[in-house]
Amino acid sequence: MVIDGACTVSSAQPWVVDAGRFAREHCRASGVLALTQLPRLHDILFDREGAVSYAVEGYMSAKGWPALRISLTAELALRCQRCLERLPLRLDVQRDLVLAPEASELDGLEDEDDDTDAIPGVGALDLHDLLEQEIVLSAPMAPRHPGDACGVPPMTATMGEASARFAALAGLKAQPR
């Protein structure tokens, strides 16, 4: 991770920053994370090959709130939920997060841009955790190949055939043991 500007990070916890200060001082952190370093993604990935390029920039919003601009780019291989095969996904995320000092002040941020989300402005913010959360939130919940690209044959059973199958099962259940 590269930190630009007059910003400093702890050598003991290089990913943890003071979020408000990071924003006020217009700090910038950037780098590349291997997918193997992101354990929350392991369940949704087909394989762990590849990396995520990221940049986190601190700034003050138009209304004077401390904010973070997150940029992520990655080529992920997800598991298609239909055929369970590899599904390539290009991720290109741009998100602005406004840091509200109090949870009660989150309501006052509804006038911000539609592409801007608000989070409670915690003192110490783990950038690694934040980046991992953004990737998980940006990935589809049930990734699937488009249309019939899976190679899985479409269901051709009619309602009558399906009802007959269930009737046969019901008949088996009704037989004495």
Protein Blocks (a to p, Z undefined) as FASTA:
>chain_A
ZZehjbdcdfklmmbccfklmmmnopacdddddfklmmklmmmpmblgdcdddddddddd
fkopacdddddddddddddfklopacdddddddddddddfbfklmmmmmmpcfkbccddd
dfbdcfklmmmmmmmmmpcfbdcdehjlnopacdfbdfklmmmmmmmmmmmmmpcZZ
